[in-house]
Amino acid sequence: EALYLFCIFGAGLRGGGNGVSDLDLAYMAGVGGIAGAGAMFGYLLAATFAPEPQRGVAAPDP
């Protein structure tokens, strides 16, 4: 459900230091509608759980 996406987005934003509530986030206009929200969710998951080299951090030379 879309409600879960807002809760997850809100948690990600608050974890990054933003003071936005889930309700405030639900009223914000998103680019691309639900497809854009799905893409943002994918980026959030990748930034949170991807191995270090995929986060833009160069891997050390062995």
Beta strands, then each sheet from edge to edge (+ up, - down):
end
